[in-house]
Amino acid sequence: MWTIEFDERAQRELAKLDRPIAKRIWRFLEDRIASSDDPRAFGKPLQHNLAGKWRYRVGDYRILCNIEDDNLIVLVVEIGHRSSIYD
């Protein structure tokens, strides 16, 4: 089982979202990612300047994460709308 952690930036971004959207994102992370054997099965690897990070899609929102295999941690580093997340 994987542990979901948020860095400070991701916590602020999650707090700014509408409550139903934030709940949907949190539920996705708990139900799908934390309980899976391989969190990479639900996301896509990013490239270029974001190489090493993984992206998860929840509706119109994107969750950018670092996956730490040694500690079984998925560290959420950024959450945002798809139109502005990669800027």
QUIRAKA-V929558 format. One record per helix or strand. SS is the DSSP state (A for helix, B for strand). FROM is the first residue (numbers start at 1). LEN is the number of residues. Records with the same first field share a line. If there is no record, write none. Layout:
BEGIN
SS = FROM-LEN  FROM-LEN
END
This chain:
BEGIN
B = 3-4  44-2  54-5  61-8  73-9
A = 8-9  19-16  39-4  48-3
END
